[in-house]
């Protein structure tokens, strides 16, 4: 191998190493930022719950409440919105669906490789709680489903009983953009 060929090989190795370190750094930063955001939202929720403060209106990007699935040890803030920025940091409430305290089918989405990973172990009958700063709503899982991403039937309006729908990508072990969605339906008790 010539000196130039050897130099190019070493240069390529260093470039790939730098790229890999850059990817790991970006992942570490995004993960730390998401955890910081979630901790800030949880602290704000607890502070407002102690004082009984409720927001006048829920706006895009603001805290809606806390979602808990006790058996799965899942507890996370829910933020209004389903855009990329929201879902990178928290579970998002789909704006076109009712709020959990209103009648209807309230839907929330989260990433399967993040906050909603525990949903892979959800079972019919599991309790789900949705807490606001003033009230707590309890739901029971009634069914799960695997659907195509464009199947909007899971968002169909319901009124009696009020329902909660959790949506994440599927399969859970898939790398990249998953081809299906895992859906959890729960009825308010």
JOVEN-V480196 format. One record per run of one state. SS is the DSSP state (2 for helix, 1 for strand, 0 for the rest). FROM is the first residue (numbers start at 1). TO is the last residue. If there is no record, write none. Layout:
ss->SS from->FROM to->TO
ss->SS from->FROM to->TO
This chain:
ss->0 from->1 to->2
ss->2 from->3 to->51
ss->0 from->52 to->62
ss->1 from->63 to->69
ss->2 from->70 to->72
ss->0 from->73 to->73
ss->1 from->74 to->80
ss->0 from->81 to->83
ss->2 from->84 to->89
ss->0 from->90 to->90
ss->1 from->91 to->93
ss->0 from->94 to->104
ss->1 from->105 to->109
ss->0 from->110 to->116
ss->2 from->117 to->121
ss->0 from->122 to->126
ss->1 from->127 to->131
ss->0 from->132 to->135
ss->1 from->136 to->148
ss->0 from->149 to->151
ss->2 from->152 to->155
ss->0 from->156 to->162
ss->1 from->163 to->170
ss->0 from->171 to->179
ss->1 from->180 to->188
ss->0 from->189 to->189
